[in-house]
């Protein structure tokens, strides 16, 4: 739904799908060169995966790409 809303607001969206492994994500990011990379987490048991994603993206310049995250798992587990 988030991707659809962003497209309606004029953003070009590349939806990578659900259950995307962090391994290899940096290769995709290097090819696509997004302005924003947003991931969503619905289930709390998947939250540790955000650390894997952050590790995979550590070499990218934060001035060139914003890494954003959202989802019900964060609102239900604000810690």
PDB file of N, CA, C and O in Angstrom:
ATOM      1  N   UNK A   1       0.817  -1.182   0.000  1.00  0.00           N
ATOM      2  CA  UNK A   1       0.000   0.000   0.000  1.00  0.00           C
ATOM      3  C   UNK A   1       0.870   1.258   0.000  1.00  0.00           C
ATOM      4  O   UNK A   1       0.569   2.233  -0.688  1.00  0.00           O
ATOM      5  N   UNK A   2       1.936   1.221   0.770  1.00  0.00           N
ATOM      6  CA  UNK A   2       2.844   2.374   0.834  1.00  0.00           C
ATOM      7  C   UNK A   2       3.394   2.699  -0.557  1.00  0.00           C
ATOM      8  O   UNK A   2       3.471   3.865  -0.943  1.00  0.00           O
ATOM      9  N   UNK A   3       3.771   1.675  -1.296  1.00  0.00           N
ATOM     10  CA  UNK A   3       4.314   1.885  -2.646  1.00  0.00           C
ATOM     11  C   UNK A   3       3.277   2.544  -3.556  1.00  0.00           C
ATOM     12  O   UNK A   3       3.611   3.437  -4.335  1.00  0.00           O
ATOM     13  N   UNK A   4       2.051   2.114  -3.460  1.00  0.00           N
ATOM     14  CA  UNK A   4       0.981   2.696  -4.276  1.00  0.00           C
ATOM     15  C   UNK A   4       0.786   4.166  -3.925  1.00  0.00           C
ATOM     16  O   UNK A   4       0.654   5.006  -4.815  1.00  0.00           O
ATOM     17  N   UNK A   5       0.767   4.475  -2.651  1.00  0.00           N
ATOM     18  CA  UNK A   5       0.605   5.871  -2.222  1.00  0.00           C
ATOM     19  C   UNK A   5       1.762   6.743  -2.699  1.00  0.00           C
ATOM     20  O   UNK A   5       1.549   7.887  -3.102  1.00  0.00           O
ATOM     21  N   UNK A   6       2.975   6.218  -2.659  1.00  0.00           N
ATOM     22  CA  UNK A   6       4.130   6.984  -3.133  1.00  0.00           C
ATOM     23  C   UNK A   6       4.042   7.223  -4.639  1.00  0.00           C
ATOM     24  O   UNK A   6       4.358   8.315  -5.112  1.00  0.00           O
ATOM     25  N   UNK A   7       3.622   6.222  -5.384  1.00  0.00           N
ATOM     26  CA  UNK A   7       3.444   6.397  -6.829  1.00  0.00           C
ATOM     27  C   UNK A   7       2.390   7.450  -7.129  1.00  0.00           C
ATOM     28  O   UNK A   7       2.557   8.249  -8.050  1.00  0.00           O
ATOM     29  N   UNK A   8       1.318   7.458  -6.368  1.00  0.00           N
ATOM     30  CA  UNK A   8       0.267   8.450  -6.570  1.00  0.00           C
ATOM     31  C   UNK A   8       0.775   9.868  -6.313  1.00  0.00           C
ATOM     32  O   UNK A   8       0.226  10.840  -6.832  1.00  0.00           O
ATOM     33  N   UNK A   9       1.813   9.970  -5.517  1.00  0.00           N
ATOM     34  CA  UNK A   9       2.400  11.277  -5.222  1.00  0.00           C
ATOM     35  C   UNK A   9       3.557  11.625  -6.157  1.00  0.00           C
ATOM     36  O   UNK A   9       4.262  12.612  -5.944  1.00  0.00           O
ATOM     37  N   UNK A  10       3.745  10.814  -7.185  1.00  0.00           N
ATOM     38  CA  UNK A  10       4.723  11.134  -8.216  1.00  0.00           C
ATOM     39  C   UNK A  10       6.086  10.491  -8.082  1.00  0.00           C
ATOM     40  O   UNK A  10       6.963  10.746  -8.907  1.00  0.00           O
ATOM     41  N   UNK A  11       6.291   9.668  -7.075  1.00  0.00           N
ATOM     42  CA  UNK A  11       7.572   8.985  -6.905  1.00  0.00           C
ATOM     43  C   UNK A  11       7.648   7.789  -7.850  1.00  0.00           C
ATOM     44  O   UNK A  11       6.644   7.124  -8.100  1.00  0.00           O
ATOM     45  N   UNK A  12       8.830   7.524  -8.366  1.00  0.00           N
ATOM     46  CA  UNK A  12       9.061   6.283  -9.100  1.00  0.00           C
ATOM     47  C   UNK A  12       9.388   5.215  -8.064  1.00  0.00           C
ATOM     48  O   UNK A  12      10.345   5.356  -7.304  1.00  0.00           O
ATOM     49  N   UNK A  13       8.608   4.166  -8.035  1.00  0.00           N
ATOM     50  CA  UNK A  13       8.742   3.124  -7.017  1.00  0.00           C
ATOM     51  C   UNK A  13       9.184   1.827  -7.668  1.00  0.00           C
ATOM     52  O   UNK A  13       8.644   1.414  -8.694  1.00  0.00           O
ATOM     53  N   UNK A  14      10.163   1.196  -7.063  1.00  0.00           N
ATOM     54  CA  UNK A  14      10.572  -0.151  -7.459  1.00  0.00           C
ATOM     55  C   UNK A  14      10.277  -1.047  -6.266  1.00  0.00           C
ATOM     56  O   UNK A  14      10.962  -0.990  -5.245  1.00  0.00           O
ATOM     57  N   UNK A  15       9.266  -1.860  -6.406  1.00  0.00           N
ATOM     58  CA  UNK A  15       8.852  -2.747  -5.320  1.00  0.00           C
ATOM     59  C   UNK A  15       9.680  -4.026  -5.406  1.00  0.00           C
ATOM     60  O   UNK A  15       9.639  -4.733  -6.413  1.00  0.00           O
ATOM     61  N   UNK A  16      10.419  -4.316  -4.362  1.00  0.00           N
ATOM     62  CA  UNK A  16      11.294  -5.487  -4.362  1.00  0.00           C
ATOM     63  C   UNK A  16      10.625  -6.722  -3.789  1.00  0.00           C
ATOM     64  O   UNK A  16      11.209  -7.806  -3.802  1.00  0.00           O
ATOM     65  N   UNK A  17       9.417  -6.574  -3.288  1.00  0.00           N
ATOM     66  CA  UNK A  17       8.682  -7.731  -2.800  1.00  0.00           C
ATOM     67  C   UNK A  17       8.763  -7.893  -1.307  1.00  0.00           C
ATOM     68  O   UNK A  17       9.426  -7.128  -0.606  1.00  0.00           O
ATOM     69  N   UNK A  18       8.075  -8.903  -0.843  1.00  0.00           N
ATOM     70  CA  UNK A  18       8.093  -9.208   0.584  1.00  0.00           C
ATOM     71  C   UNK A  18       9.108 -10.295   0.857  1.00  0.00           C
ATOM     72  O   UNK A  18       9.489 -11.051  -0.036  1.00  0.00           O
ATOM     73  N   UNK A  19       9.537 -10.362   2.096  1.00  0.00           N
ATOM     74  CA  UNK A  19      10.479 -11.394   2.523  1.00  0.00           C
ATOM     75  C   UNK A  19      11.775 -11.344   1.715  1.00  0.00           C
ATOM     76  O   UNK A  19      12.304 -12.379   1.310  1.00  0.00           O
ATOM     77  N   UNK A  20      12.271 -10.153   1.489  1.00  0.00           N
ATOM     78  CA  UNK A  20      13.511  -9.951   0.745  1.00  0.00           C
ATOM     79  C   UNK A  20      14.698 -10.146   1.679  1.00  0.00           C
ATOM     80  O   UNK A  20      14.778  -9.465   2.702  1.00  0.00           O
ATOM     81  N   UNK A  21      15.609 -11.040   1.369  1.00  0.00           N
ATOM     82  CA  UNK A  21      16.769 -11.227   2.250  1.00  0.00           C
ATOM     83  C   UNK A  21      17.721 -10.043   2.171  1.00  0.00           C
ATOM     84  O   UNK A  21      17.866  -9.427   1.116  1.00  0.00           O
ATOM     85  N   UNK A  22      18.366  -9.728   3.279  1.00  0.00           N
ATOM     86  CA  UNK A  22      19.320  -8.614   3.317  1.00  0.00           C
ATOM     87  C   UNK A  22      20.551  -8.925   2.474  1.00  0.00           C
ATOM     88  O   UNK A  22      21.142  -8.024   1.879  1.00  0.00           O
ATOM     89  N   UNK A  23      20.935 -10.183   2.420  1.00  0.00           N
ATOM     90  CA  UNK A  23      22.104 -10.590   1.648  1.00  0.00           C
ATOM     91  C   UNK A  23      21.894 -10.272   0.167  1.00  0.00           C
ATOM     92  O   UNK A  23      20.969 -10.789  -0.460  1.00  0.00           O
ATOM     93  N   UNK A  24      22.736  -9.442  -0.370  1.00  0.00           N
ATOM     94  CA  UNK A  24      22.623  -9.077  -1.769  1.00  0.00           C
ATOM     95  C   UNK A  24      21.888  -7.765  -2.006  1.00  0.00           C
ATOM     96  O   UNK A  24      21.850  -7.266  -3.131  1.00  0.00           O
ATOM     97  N   UNK A  25      21.308  -7.210  -0.953  1.00  0.00           N
ATOM     98  CA  UNK A  25      20.575  -5.956  -1.095  1.00  0.00           C
ATOM     99  C   UNK A  25      21.490  -4.823  -1.563  1.00  0.00           C
ATOM    100  O   UNK A  25      21.069  -3.969  -2.344  1.00  0.00           O
ATOM    101  N   UNK A  26      22.721  -4.811  -1.098  1.00  0.00           N
ATOM    102  CA  UNK A  26      23.647  -3.741  -1.497  1.00  0.00           C
ATOM    103  C   UNK A  26      23.911  -3.769  -3.002  1.00  0.00           C
ATOM    104  O   UNK A  26      24.126  -2.721  -3.611  1.00  0.00           O
ATOM    105  N   UNK A  27      23.897  -4.940  -3.597  1.00  0.00           N
ATOM    106  CA  UNK A  27      24.087  -5.051  -5.048  1.00  0.00           C
ATOM    107  C   UNK A  27      22.913  -4.401  -5.794  1.00  0.00           C
ATOM    108  O   UNK A  27      23.112  -3.698  -6.784  1.00  0.00           O
ATOM    109  N   UNK A  28      21.710  -4.642  -5.314  1.00  0.00           N
ATOM    110  CA  UNK A  28      20.525  -4.038  -5.925  1.00  0.00           C
ATOM    111  C   UNK A  28      20.567  -2.524  -5.770  1.00  0.00           C
ATOM    112  O   UNK A  28      20.301  -1.790  -6.721  1.00  0.00           O
ATOM    113  N   UNK A  29      20.902  -2.061  -4.570  1.00  0.00           N
ATOM    114  CA  UNK A  29      20.967  -0.627  -4.301  1.00  0.00           C
ATOM    115  C   UNK A  29      22.025   0.040  -5.182  1.00  0.00           C
ATOM    116  O   UNK A  29      21.806   1.147  -5.674  1.00  0.00           O
ATOM    117  N   UNK A  30      23.146  -0.608  -5.381  1.00  0.00           N
ATOM    118  CA  UNK A  30      24.198  -0.052  -6.235  1.00  0.00           C
ATOM    119  C   UNK A  30      23.731   0.070  -7.685  1.00  0.00           C
ATOM    120  O   UNK A  30      24.107   1.018  -8.375  1.00  0.00           O
ATOM    121  N   UNK A  31      22.929  -0.865  -8.147  1.00  0.00           N
ATOM    122  CA  UNK A  31      22.433  -0.834  -9.527  1.00  0.00           C
ATOM    123  C   UNK A  31      21.324   0.199  -9.711  1.00  0.00           C
ATOM    124  O   UNK A  31      21.283   0.894 -10.727  1.00  0.00           O
ATOM    125  N   UNK A  32      20.442   0.300  -8.749  1.00  0.00           N
ATOM    126  CA  UNK A  32      19.259   1.147  -8.875  1.00  0.00           C
ATOM    127  C   UNK A  32      19.533   2.585  -8.429  1.00  0.00           C
ATOM    128  O   UNK A  32      18.921   3.521  -8.944  1.00  0.00           O
ATOM    129  N   UNK A  33      20.438   2.761  -7.487  1.00  0.00           N
ATOM    130  CA  UNK A  33      20.778   4.059  -6.859  1.00  0.00           C
ATOM    131  C   UNK A  33      19.533   4.840  -6.419  1.00  0.00           C
ATOM    132  O   UNK A  33      19.260   5.918  -6.946  1.00  0.00           O
ATOM    133  N   UNK A  34      18.785   4.301  -5.462  1.00  0.00           N
ATOM    134  CA  UNK A  34      17.577   4.986  -5.001  1.00  0.00           C
ATOM    135  C   UNK A  34      17.895   6.206  -4.151  1.00  0.00           C
ATOM    136  O   UNK A  34      18.967   6.306  -3.554  1.00  0.00           O
ATOM    137  N   UNK A  35      16.947   7.128  -4.108  1.00  0.00           N
ATOM    138  CA  UNK A  35      17.039   8.280  -3.220  1.00  0.00           C
ATOM    139  C   UNK A  35      16.601   7.867  -1.818  1.00  0.00           C
ATOM    140  O   UNK A  35      17.155   8.320  -0.817  1.00  0.00           O
ATOM    141  N   UNK A  36      15.596   6.996  -1.772  1.00  0.00           N
ATOM    142  CA  UNK A  36      15.063   6.496  -0.504  1.00  0.00           C
ATOM    143  C   UNK A  36      14.922   4.983  -0.612  1.00  0.00           C
ATOM    144  O   UNK A  36      14.433   4.462  -1.614  1.00  0.00           O
ATOM    145  N   UNK A  37      15.353   4.294   0.421  1.00  0.00           N
ATOM    146  CA  UNK A  37      15.092   2.856   0.536  1.00  0.00           C
ATOM    147  C   UNK A  37      14.251   2.694   1.789  1.00  0.00           C
ATOM    148  O   UNK A  37      14.703   2.990   2.895  1.00  0.00           O
ATOM    149  N   UNK A  38      13.036   2.224   1.611  1.00  0.00           N
ATOM    150  CA  UNK A  38      12.115   2.072   2.736  1.00  0.00           C
ATOM    151  C   UNK A  38      11.740   0.606   2.888  1.00  0.00           C
ATOM    152  O   UNK A  38      11.364  -0.061   1.924  1.00  0.00           O
ATOM    153  N   UNK A  39      11.849   0.126   4.102  1.00  0.00           N
ATOM    154  CA  UNK A  39      11.430  -1.241   4.399  1.00  0.00           C
ATOM    155  C   UNK A  39      10.331  -1.179   5.456  1.00  0.00           C
ATOM    156  O   UNK A  39      10.318  -0.290   6.307  1.00  0.00           O
ATOM    157  N   UNK A  40       9.430  -2.118   5.386  1.00  0.00           N
ATOM    158  CA  UNK A  40       8.365  -2.192   6.381  1.00  0.00           C
ATOM    159  C   UNK A  40       8.421  -3.542   7.079  1.00  0.00           C
ATOM    160  O   UNK A  40       8.763  -4.563   6.481  1.00  0.00           O
ATOM    161  N   UNK A  41       8.079  -3.518   8.347  1.00  0.00           N
ATOM    162  CA  UNK A  41       8.039  -4.732   9.153  1.00  0.00           C
ATOM    163  C   UNK A  41       6.671  -4.807   9.815  1.00  0.00           C
ATOM    164  O   UNK A  41       6.288  -3.915  10.572  1.00  0.00           O
ATOM    165  N   UNK A  42       5.940  -5.875   9.527  1.00  0.00           N
ATOM    166  CA  UNK A  42       4.617  -6.068  10.119  1.00  0.00           C
ATOM    167  C   UNK A  42       4.684  -6.900  11.386  1.00  0.00           C
ATOM    168  O   UNK A  42       3.917  -6.685  12.325  1.00  0.00           O
ATOM    169  N   UNK A  43       5.609  -7.854  11.405  1.00  0.00           N
ATOM    170  CA  UNK A  43       5.659  -8.807  12.510  1.00  0.00           C
ATOM    171  C   UNK A  43       6.931  -8.592  13.328  1.00  0.00           C
ATOM    172  O   UNK A  43       8.028  -8.476  12.781  1.00  0.00           O
ATOM    173  N   UNK A  44       6.762  -8.541  14.643  1.00  0.00           N
ATOM    174  CA  UNK A  44       7.866  -8.246  15.553  1.00  0.00           C
ATOM    175  C   UNK A  44       9.007  -9.259  15.440  1.00  0.00           C
ATOM    176  O   UNK A  44      10.168  -8.901  15.641  1.00  0.00           O
ATOM    177  N   UNK A  45       8.699 -10.484  15.129  1.00  0.00           N
ATOM    178  CA  UNK A  45       9.767 -11.497  15.053  1.00  0.00           C
ATOM    179  C   UNK A  45      10.744 -11.244  13.903  1.00  0.00           C
ATOM    180  O   UNK A  45      11.825 -11.832  13.865  1.00  0.00           O
ATOM    181  N   UNK A  46      10.365 -10.372  12.970  1.00  0.00           N
ATOM    182  CA  UNK A  46      11.255 -10.047  11.862  1.00  0.00           C
ATOM    183  C   UNK A  46      12.113  -8.812  12.120  1.00  0.00           C
ATOM    184  O   UNK A  46      12.999  -8.496  11.326  1.00  0.00           O
ATOM    185  N   UNK A  47      11.857  -8.114  13.223  1.00  0.00           N
ATOM    186  CA  UNK A  47      12.590  -6.880  13.503  1.00  0.00           C
ATOM    187  C   UNK A  47      14.114  -7.034  13.562  1.00  0.00           C
ATOM    188  O   UNK A  47      14.813  -6.120  13.124  1.00  0.00           O
ATOM    189  N   UNK A  48      14.664  -8.132  14.074  1.00  0.00           N
ATOM    190  CA  UNK A  48      16.122  -8.244  14.056  1.00  0.00           C
ATOM    191  C   UNK A  48      16.721  -8.150  12.647  1.00  0.00           C
ATOM    192  O   UNK A  48      17.904  -7.843  12.499  1.00  0.00           O
ATOM    193  N   UNK A  49      15.929  -8.408  11.633  1.00  0.00           N
ATOM    194  CA  UNK A  49      16.395  -8.309  10.260  1.00  0.00           C
ATOM    195  C   UNK A  49      16.813  -6.903   9.861  1.00  0.00           C
ATOM    196  O   UNK A  49      17.565  -6.732   8.901  1.00  0.00           O
ATOM    197  N   UNK A  50      16.339  -5.897  10.581  1.00  0.00           N
ATOM    198  CA  UNK A  50      16.725  -4.534  10.238  1.00  0.00           C
ATOM    199  C   UNK A  50      18.214  -4.312  10.479  1.00  0.00           C
ATOM    200  O   UNK A  50      18.839  -3.499   9.798  1.00  0.00           O
ATOM    201  N   UNK A  51      18.778  -5.024  11.435  1.00  0.00           N
ATOM    202  CA  UNK A  51      20.214  -4.911  11.684  1.00  0.00           C
ATOM    203  C   UNK A  51      21.011  -5.525  10.540  1.00  0.00           C
ATOM    204  O   UNK A  51      22.075  -5.021  10.180  1.00  0.00           O
ATOM    205  N   UNK A  52      20.499  -6.609   9.972  1.00  0.00           N
ATOM    206  CA  UNK A  52      21.148  -7.223   8.805  1.00  0.00           C
ATOM    207  C   UNK A  52      21.113  -6.265   7.615  1.00  0.00           C
ATOM    208  O   UNK A  52      22.095  -6.133   6.884  1.00  0.00           O
ATOM    209  N   UNK A  53      19.982  -5.604   7.432  1.00  0.00           N
ATOM    210  CA  UNK A  53      19.856  -4.644   6.331  1.00  0.00           C
ATOM    211  C   UNK A  53      20.797  -3.467   6.541  1.00  0.00           C
ATOM    212  O   UNK A  53      21.483  -3.048   5.609  1.00  0.00           O
ATOM    213  N   UNK A  54      20.836  -2.930   7.756  1.00  0.00           N
ATOM    214  CA  UNK A  54      21.726  -1.801   8.055  1.00  0.00           C
ATOM    215  C   UNK A  54      23.180  -2.190   7.821  1.00  0.00           C
ATOM    216  O   UNK A  54      23.950  -1.391   7.286  1.00  0.00           O
ATOM    217  N   UNK A  55      23.566  -3.385   8.207  1.00  0.00           N
ATOM    218  CA  UNK A  55      24.944  -3.853   7.982  1.00  0.00           C
ATOM    219  C   UNK A  55      25.240  -3.956   6.491  1.00  0.00           C
ATOM    220  O   UNK A  55      26.322  -3.580   6.041  1.00  0.00           O
ATOM    221  N   UNK A  56      24.292  -4.457   5.737  1.00  0.00           N
ATOM    222  CA  UNK A  56      24.460  -4.616   4.295  1.00  0.00           C
ATOM    223  C   UNK A  56      24.617  -3.254   3.606  1.00  0.00           C
ATOM    224  O   UNK A  56      25.293  -3.150   2.582  1.00  0.00           O
ATOM    225  N   UNK A  57      23.998  -2.218   4.164  1.00  0.00           N
ATOM    226  CA  UNK A  57      23.995  -0.898   3.534  1.00  0.00           C
ATOM    227  C   UNK A  57      25.008   0.070   4.148  1.00  0.00           C
ATOM    228  O   UNK A  57      25.020   1.250   3.797  1.00  0.00           O
ATOM    229  N   UNK A  58      25.842  -0.404   5.045  1.00  0.00           N
ATOM    230  CA  UNK A  58      26.741   0.487   5.787  1.00  0.00           C
ATOM    231  C   UNK A  58      27.707   1.285   4.916  1.00  0.00           C
ATOM    232  O   UNK A  58      28.158   2.351   5.335  1.00  0.00           O
ATOM    233  N   UNK A  59      28.030   0.815   3.746  1.00  0.00           N
ATOM    234  CA  UNK A  59      28.998   1.497   2.891  1.00  0.00           C
ATOM    235  C   UNK A  59      28.369   2.557   1.987  1.00  0.00           C
ATOM    236  O   UNK A  59      29.085   3.244   1.259  1.00  0.00           O
ATOM    237  N   UNK A  60      27.047   2.699   2.022  1.00  0.00           N
ATOM    238  CA  UNK A  60      26.398   3.686   1.172  1.00  0.00           C
ATOM    239  C   UNK A  60      26.373   5.039   1.868  1.00  0.00           C
ATOM    240  O   UNK A  60      26.174   5.126   3.080  1.00  0.00           O
ATOM    241  N   UNK A  61      26.574   6.072   1.098  1.00  0.00           N
ATOM    242  CA  UNK A  61      26.612   7.438   1.598  1.00  0.00           C
ATOM    243  C   UNK A  61      25.214   7.884   2.021  1.00  0.00           C
ATOM    244  O   UNK A  61      24.295   7.933   1.204  1.00  0.00           O
ATOM    245  N   UNK A  62      25.064   8.205   3.287  1.00  0.00           N
ATOM    246  CA  UNK A  62      23.750   8.620   3.785  1.00  0.00           C
ATOM    247  C   UNK A  62      23.315   9.964   3.216  1.00  0.00           C
ATOM    248  O   UNK A  62      22.147  10.332   3.342  1.00  0.00           O
ATOM    249  N   UNK A  63      24.228  10.703   2.594  1.00  0.00           N
ATOM    250  CA  UNK A  63      23.845  11.951   1.936  1.00  0.00           C
ATOM    251  C   UNK A  63      23.185  11.676   0.583  1.00  0.00           C
ATOM    252  O   UNK A  63      22.473  12.531   0.057  1.00  0.00           O
ATOM    253  N   UNK A  64      23.414  10.506   0.027  1.00  0.00           N
ATOM    254  CA  UNK A  64      22.880  10.157  -1.283  1.00  0.00           C
ATOM    255  C   UNK A  64      21.622   9.295  -1.212  1.00  0.00           C
ATOM    256  O   UNK A  64      20.815   9.291  -2.142  1.00  0.00           O
ATOM    257  N   UNK A  65      21.457   8.565  -0.109  1.00  0.00           N
ATOM    258  CA  UNK A  65      20.310   7.675   0.020  1.00  0.00           C
ATOM    259  C   UNK A  65      19.808   7.679   1.464  1.00  0.00           C
ATOM    260  O   UNK A  65      20.589   7.504   2.399  1.00  0.00           O
ATOM    261  N   UNK A  66      18.534   7.876   1.633  1.00  0.00           N
ATOM    262  CA  UNK A  66      17.906   7.815   2.947  1.00  0.00           C
ATOM    263  C   UNK A  66      17.386   6.397   3.158  1.00  0.00           C
ATOM    264  O   UNK A  66      16.711   5.839   2.293  1.00  0.00           O
ATOM    265  N   UNK A  67      17.702   5.824   4.307  1.00  0.00           N
ATOM    266  CA  UNK A  67      17.195   4.515   4.680  1.00  0.00           C
ATOM    267  C   UNK A  67      16.065   4.745   5.675  1.00  0.00           C
ATOM    268  O   UNK A  67      16.288   5.280   6.761  1.00  0.00           O
ATOM    269  N   UNK A  68      14.862   4.344   5.309  1.00  0.00           N
ATOM    270  CA  UNK A  68      13.689   4.553   6.163  1.00  0.00           C
ATOM    271  C   UNK A  68      13.049   3.211   6.487  1.00  0.00           C
ATOM    272  O   UNK A  68      13.138   2.255   5.717  1.00  0.00           O
ATOM    273  N   UNK A  69      12.411   3.167   7.631  1.00  0.00           N
ATOM    274  CA  UNK A  69      11.717   1.949   8.030  1.00  0.00           C
ATOM    275  C   UNK A  69      10.428   2.321   8.733  1.00  0.00           C
ATOM    276  O   UNK A  69      10.322   3.361   9.383  1.00  0.00           O
ATOM    277  N   UNK A  70       9.456   1.446   8.584  1.00  0.00           N
ATOM    278  CA  UNK A  70       8.140   1.688   9.164  1.00  0.00           C
ATOM    279  C   UNK A  70       7.432   0.352   9.335  1.00  0.00           C
ATOM    280  O   UNK A  70       7.957  -0.695   8.957  1.00  0.00           O
ATOM    281  N   UNK A  71       6.257   0.401   9.897  1.00  0.00           N
ATOM    282  CA  UNK A  71       5.442  -0.800   9.983  1.00  0.00           C
ATOM    283  C   UNK A  71       4.843  -1.014  11.361  1.00  0.00           C
ATOM    284  O   UNK A  71       5.270  -0.429  12.356  1.00  0.00           O
ATOM    285  N   UNK A  72       3.853  -1.862  11.377  1.00  0.00           N
ATOM    286  CA  UNK A  72       3.133  -2.175  12.611  1.00  0.00           C
ATOM    287  C   UNK A  72       4.047  -2.739  13.688  1.00  0.00           C
ATOM    288  O   UNK A  72       3.815  -2.503  14.874  1.00  0.00           O
ATOM    289  N   UNK A  73       5.072  -3.473  13.302  1.00  0.00           N
ATOM    290  CA  UNK A  73       5.979  -4.055  14.287  1.00  0.00           C
ATOM    291  C   UNK A  73       6.668  -2.983  15.118  1.00  0.00           C
ATOM    292  O   UNK A  73       6.951  -3.201  16.296  1.00  0.00           O
ATOM    293  N   UNK A  74       6.944  -1.820  14.515  1.00  0.00           N
ATOM    294  CA  UNK A  74       7.585  -0.733  15.260  1.00  0.00           C
ATOM    295  C   UNK A  74       6.588  -0.001  16.164  1.00  0.00           C
ATOM    296  O   UNK A  74       6.932   0.400  17.276  1.00  0.00           O
ATOM    297  N   UNK A  75       5.369   0.169  15.689  1.00  0.00           N
ATOM    298  CA  UNK A  75       4.393   0.863  16.526  1.00  0.00           C
ATOM    299  C   UNK A  75       3.975   0.004  17.707  1.00  0.00           C
ATOM    300  O   UNK A  75       3.648   0.530  18.770  1.00  0.00           O
ATOM    301  N   UNK A  76       3.981  -1.293  17.536  1.00  0.00           N
ATOM    302  CA  UNK A  76       3.633  -2.186  18.643  1.00  0.00           C
ATOM    303  C   UNK A  76       4.815  -2.447  19.572  1.00  0.00           C
ATOM    304  O   UNK A  76       4.629  -2.894  20.704  1.00  0.00           O
ATOM    305  N   UNK A  77       6.036  -2.168  19.097  1.00  0.00           N
ATOM    306  CA  UNK A  77       7.255  -2.397  19.886  1.00  0.00           C
ATOM    307  C   UNK A  77       8.156  -1.158  19.769  1.00  0.00           C
ATOM    308  O   UNK A  77       9.211  -1.229  19.140  1.00  0.00           O
ATOM    309  N   UNK A  78       7.761  -0.036  20.360  1.00  0.00           N
ATOM    310  CA  UNK A  78       8.526   1.189  20.177  1.00  0.00           C
ATOM    311  C   UNK A  78       9.950   1.134  20.731  1.00  0.00           C
ATOM    312  O   UNK A  78      10.789   1.942  20.337  1.00  0.00           O
ATOM    313  N   UNK A  79      10.230   0.222  21.613  1.00  0.00           N
ATOM    314  CA  UNK A  79      11.583   0.111  22.153  1.00  0.00           C
ATOM    315  C   UNK A  79      12.550  -0.367  21.094  1.00  0.00           C
ATOM    316  O   UNK A  79      13.740  -0.520  21.369  1.00  0.00           O
TER     317      UNK A  79
END
